[in-house]
Every structure is written in C-alpha cells, then in structure tokens.
Amino acid sequence: MKKQPRVLAVRFLTELSSKQGKLDSLSQSADFLELDPRDRRFVTGLVKGVLRNRKLLDYYLESLSRTSLEQLDEPVLWILRVALYQVKFLRVPDHAAVNEAVDTCRRLHKTSASGFVNAILRSFLREHLPLPGGNSANALAVRFSHPEWLVERFLNRYGVQQTLALLKRNNEPPLPVHWVNVFKTDLPSFCRELEEDQISFQVHTSLPNCVIVRSSGFSEHPAYLEGRCFRMDAGSQEVAYLGEYQDCRVLGDFCCAPGGKSFLIASQIGEGVRLLCCDASFQRLKETGTRAQLHEIPNLDLIHADLRVNPPFRELFDFILLDVPCSGLGTLRSNPDIRWRVRESDLNRFHSLQLSVLRNGFSVLRRGGELTYSTCSTEPEENESVIEEFLTQEERAAAIGDFHRTFPDPHLGDCFFAARIRHV
Ligand SMILES: C[S@@+](CC[C@H](N)C(=O)[O-])C[C@H]1O[C@@H](n2cnc3c(N)ncnc32)[C@H](O)[C@@H]1O
C-alpha cells in the first residue's frame, strides 16, 4: 500500500515525543526513505512546521477541548495539531483538512476518536479564537510558540524589540546557505553549473565560497549529490574563519562531527599540515569520514576520543577548535524540536560538560597556540560563563579580542557564540 505522507508525519511525531528523540531520526526511518523526494520534502516541512508551532496549536486546542491535552491519546493529539497546522499555515482548504484528519484516525486505528477530532476542528474553523496580546513572556511564548522560560530570558537580556526580532527569526525557514567545495570545484565554475541548469542562486556577500540556493529540490541535484557543495549555516561557517591558521603545522578539531567546520578549516591550510579531528560519537565520526570521502577533503585524520578525559595525544597543537556539545538553542529555526526537548535545568549540565571539554582541549595546546571555543547557543551558562570560569582558573590562558556573536548583530545565520583563547 502507498505510504500516506500525513499518516507517516503523525506516526513520527508521536514516536518522537514518546521517546524524547531527535528530529534527525526522521531522515533515517525506513518508511521515510521509501517516499519519493517530493513526499519526503512535504513530510519534513509538515513535521518541522508542527513542532515549531506546537505551543500555539496547543493554545487553540486547550481553548476548544473539554478534555485536557495531557489526557488525550498521543496520536489523536498529533492528528489534531497536524490538521490545525495545515489549516492555519498551509492554506489547506477547511473541509480537506477535516476529512484528512478523520481519515488519519481510521488509518491509525483511532476510529473511535474521529467524532471528537471532527468536532474540535469544526469549532476551530467556526470560532476565530483571539491570541493573547501584549509583550509579556506568556503572551509572546504563545504567539511565537516558544517555551516561556526561554522568552523570559530573552526579554531580560535583550529587551522587547530584540526579543521580537529573535522570535520572528526563529520561526522563519532557515536560509539555504551552501559552502562551495573548493576541493572539487571553484566558485565561478559552480555558479556556471547552476546557471546552465537554470537554478537561481545568490552569492553570499560576506562569506567566501558561499552561495544561497533556494530551489526546493536542490539536494537531489548532481552538484549536491556529488559533493561540489554542502549545506551549512552562515553563522556556523563564520566560526571556521575566526582562527589564524597560517603558521600552524598541527591543528585539532576535537568535537568535529559531522565535519562542516573541519572541512572549511582544511580549505584554509596548506599541504603537509595536519588536521586531527575527534568526536566522542563513533557513529557520527563514521559519518564524518563518509562525508570527507565524498567531498575529497585532504589532510584529515579522524580519531575516536572523548574530551571529558585528556585527549590521547603526545604532541601539542598550534590551533584547536572546540565546537562543544551544547543545547542548540541558537538553532531553533533548523531544529524546532529543541524548543521542547531542552529544559532550563539542562543548561548547568551543559556548562559542566563544556568546561571539562575546554580544560582537556587546552591541556594539549602549545604555548603561544590558539583555541576557538564555540557553541550554537544563546545562553550565557554555555557561553561567556564557561569562558569566564575557565579564565579565572587557568592562568596560562588569555582571551583574544571580544566574544564573537551572530546575534544580536544583524545576520542571516543561526545564533553562534565563539571565544578565542591563547595559551600565553
Ligand atoms: C556542535 S557538534 C559539532 C559540529 C561540528 N563542529 C561541525 O561543524 O560539523 C558537537 C559534537 O561534539 C560531540 N561530542 C559530544 N560530547 C563529546 C565529548 N565528550 N568529547 C568529544 N566530542 C563530543 C558530539 O558527538 C557532536 O558531534
């Protein structure tokens, strides 16, 4: 039987929330891989859109349902969220959204809930519920579908205007920024290839070898499949250009997977220079190796290592990148599931992990060498407070320049933080 993309989306969302899983598991699921590319894009868009707007959709559902949402059967709740999202954001005609939702109940053996689903959706279409007004954390959290604790932090740190800008930005689709793989092509040839195939693009104005390609099926184009480019957020690319690599002989990227920043650093170093890339996840390291092979990245050694303990090296490094594991709260556009997965209490756990990765990474930096510490988080526990605590404890370390942030600067990328540190 042909797989129904909408049914698959509901099944995936139910599983994701019951297992507290990650959104990337969607692209590995067998049912998803069986879909044709167009349906895959549809399912991905639907799943991301529903997750992004979950709090807003629940606000409507809570106003309409006499049963509390916690008491609803999980698949039924996701059927309602998906249908509401389709009506509100995808302009699916009202009757089609209701019929599809009822049909999904049947296909997921939830026929007994179809009357309830039908009634809720019809009253939503009738009632035109107002949203909470004003700029309190609670009102903004509902209108922009963010966790209230995070909005409260944004308001305290950035004030109303910048918070509004950030919340809006988090709800936009990420900009499809691609790095042109200079190991396989160059920018003019790449642009020519796209022009010949009538694919529209813009060359990024501030990043080298970087192109924005909006065409929806571009990930099936040979330029993409054959590794002449890969997708990488602009904020993430910037981090790979912060260090000074000219005189380095041995460089390390100790939290490297899936390899984006390592590959950009490899493009800035000369022949004979070594780049040692580690990651604690063997699986992710393997995927990095496969990507490195496809993209023909030279000078790269992959090593399985956990930076919670001292790195397994005798030699000292001229440069080290520590793109540490973090909450990912700066990447809410691309990873909408993070809004509901990360809790405020997780930030201290990340802080301790990040501090130990920084200490252990620094232990193999040579005197005079330089390190970049980076996160894709907006939150101080993972950013300045890690650096400040480290600098107070480690007298051989000194900050180079100011902290680098891609927010609140006007910038099109995710929210990255970086600090450069020298071993003095
Ligand atoms: C933010 S990602 C790195 C992204 C990568 N730099 C890039 O640009 O593609 C963080 C990585 O740290 C790895 N990691 C988590 N804990 C680690 C640890 N204790 N030691 C080393 N790597 C770790 C994760 O597996 C993950 O691949």
The ligand as an SDF file (V2000), in Angstrom:
LIG
                    3D

 27 29  0  0  0  0  0  0  0  0999 V2000
   28.1040   21.0020   17.8030 C   0  0  0  0  0  0  0  0  0  0  0  0
   28.5470   19.4130   17.3030 S   0  0  0  0  0  0  0  0  0  0  0  0
   29.9580   19.7200   16.3050 C   0  0  0  0  0  0  0  0  0  0  0  0
   29.6360   20.2110   14.9220 C   0  0  0  0  0  0  0  0  0  0  0  0
   30.8520   20.2430   14.0150 C   0  0  0  0  0  0  0  0  0  0  0  0
   31.9120   21.0340   14.5760 N   0  0  0  0  0  0  0  0  0  0  0  0
   30.5190   20.7820   12.6470 C   0  0  0  0  0  0  0  0  0  0  0  0
   30.7360   21.9660   12.3760 O   0  0  0  0  0  0  0  0  0  0  0  0
   30.0410   19.9980   11.8070 O   0  0  0  0  0  0  0  0  0  0  0  0
   29.2630   18.7700   18.7690 C   0  0  0  0  0  0  0  0  0  0  0  0
   29.8980   17.4090   18.6170 C   0  0  0  0  0  0  0  0  0  0  0  0
   30.5080   17.1020   19.8670 O   0  0  0  0  0  0  0  0  0  0  0  0
   30.4610   15.6980   20.0270 C   0  0  0  0  0  0  0  0  0  0  0  0
   30.6840   15.4150   21.4540 N   0  0  0  0  0  0  0  0  0  0  0  0
   29.7830   15.3330   22.4600 C   0  0  0  0  0  0  0  0  0  0  0  0
   30.3910   15.0770   23.6270 N   0  0  0  0  0  0  0  0  0  0  0  0
   31.7100   14.9860   23.3520 C   0  0  0  0  0  0  0  0  0  0  0  0
   32.8530   14.7230   24.1460 C   0  0  0  0  0  0  0  0  0  0  0  0
   32.7470   14.4900   25.4500 N   0  0  0  0  0  0  0  0  0  0  0  0
   34.0620   14.6820   23.5400 N   0  0  0  0  0  0  0  0  0  0  0  0
   34.1710   14.9090   22.1980 C   0  0  0  0  0  0  0  0  0  0  0  0
   33.1210   15.1440   21.4060 N   0  0  0  0  0  0  0  0  0  0  0  0
   31.9110   15.2040   21.9670 C   0  0  0  0  0  0  0  0  0  0  0  0
   29.0990   15.3070   19.5020 C   0  0  0  0  0  0  0  0  0  0  0  0
   29.0750   13.9440   19.1340 O   0  0  0  0  0  0  0  0  0  0  0  0
   28.9500   16.2670   18.3130 C   0  0  0  0  0  0  0  0  0  0  0  0
   29.3330   15.6230   17.1390 O   0  0  0  0  0  0  0  0  0  0  0  0
  1  2  1  0
  2  3  1  0
  2 10  1  0
  3  4  1  0
  4  5  1  0
  5  6  1  0
  5  7  1  0
  7  8  2  0
  7  9  1  0
 10 11  1  0
 11 12  1  0
 11 26  1  0
 12 13  1  0
 13 14  1  0
 13 24  1  0
 14 15  1  0
 14 23  1  0
 15 16  2  0
 16 17  1  0
 17 18  1  0
 17 23  2  0
 18 19  1  0
 18 20  2  0
 20 21  1  0
 21 22  2  0
 22 23  1  0
 24 25  1  0
 24 26  1  0
 26 27  1  0
M  CHG  2   2   1   9  -1
M  END
$$$$
